[in-house]
Amino acid sequence: MDFANIFSLAFGEMISPTTAAYALAALGLAVHFGYTGLLNFGQAGFMAMGAYGYAISTLTFNAPLPVAVLVALLASVIFAVVLGIPTLRLRADYLAIVTIAAAEIVRYIVTTNGLTNVTGSANGLAGGFENGFFALNPFPDGNYNIGPVGMNEDGFFIRVVGWTIVALACVAVWLLMRSPWGRVLKGIREDENAVRSLGKNVYAYKMQALILGGLMGTVAGMIFTLPRGAVQPANYSTELTFFLYTVLLLGGMATVLGPVLGAMIFWVVLSLTQSLLFGAIEIGAITFLTNVQAGQLRYILVGVALMLLMIFRPQGVLGNKKELAFA
């Protein structure tokens, strides 16, 4: 078993654009749930807004990169407002049901056959919508190495952009949550009636938090799809939101760096378990599993690890147990 290659693959997953996208989307969930107490199960819908808003603007309307990004962000804001108006006064469990349904509605709309020319239906979209982004690449052609991981200039560029955006988002959330606005959000999480009695418009603050976290999910959707060069509706199913909550719980709900650390742990564990299982099957140490079954078993192992984490450290790796004292 080649352990050097196994750990190299794990490190590659830790710094991949997908991990950066998960970290950013989970940071948006931290704003929603960790700091405001909004149980949003529709973050996959915001990521789909980013991916499809950018791709459709580029492929259908030939929009330049800044316009395509702006369209995606505007679509996210509209989605948040339409979603928030009827739901933000609901109790947490009802809010979860509505948001998960809204994300599924978005996914089913883009797979509608009547919109095939625009959304690509079940086949998704491809055809070079990422070219405008990679045309801005300032790095010369060649091979680049980050530790043991090698990549071309485009792979290096998307990693630099993705993780820079994650770092800037972390700084922004850190500053916001230490501002008076952020303290109101934490008060709403603890006891919104007490905040309302102080004359604060709880509904407006919840809407602002929903929009802010949704915008992070939208940018994450663009980071997620650009290196793939394709938008597939199956990538934005309900399980994506569940994975993001796994990332959030791993790192810590009401923390800034928790989602980033959680995303890294999540993908490193998935990579290590898959590589170790495949290696054990290859050398004959495991004979009762096929490679396909081993690929599914790794998700079971991650689920068991998450259960143990919730039992022995429910606040996550970086979380503060006091932050769990919700009203």
C-alpha angles and dihedrals in degrees: 000000000000102000093175090060092044093055091042090056090048091052089048090056091048093060098032124124088244091059090048090051092049091048092052095045091047089050087057088053089050088058090048102041109009097049105020103028095236109149096213113178093172103078089118087064091057090049089051089051090056096046098043095037091055096041097045093046090052101040101035103032101024089232117177119246098266092048092047091051091047091050091051092050092047091050088052093052091049090048091050093049094046090047095043101047096070099027112042092079091055126100116262097260093049090047090054092052094049095046094048089050091049092053090050090049089056091050093048092048093056090049093053111123091222090066096046093119091056107031102022090236114232092345092062127209133304137143109113107309087140093059094087091055096048090045086072091059107129094189116100121240115279145080122306128194130206103187107306093343119098126196142159125257094271092051090050092048096052091048092051092048095042097049092041089057090048091051092048091048091051091052091047093050091045091054094043095050091053092050125087088260091057093047089055089053090053090048090053089052091053100040121344093186090061090050091048091052088059090061098259120142098237093184092055093049091049090051091050091050091048091052094046095049090043092054089054089052090049093053088046089055090056093047089048095054104036098076090046095053090215139078114218119185091213089067091065100054126128092272089068091062090047090052089050091053089050088054091048094049092046093055101033131279103235098038135098100217094034095085091049093050091042092054091051093048092046096054095038091053092047091049095046096047092048094047094045093047093046090047092050091050091048095053092043098249089123116040102161096069134065123212090256092053091046089054089057094041091063090065089051090052091050089050092051090048090051091051091052090048091052090050099047103024111016093169091064130236097306100019129117115233090219089064089066092065094103118168 
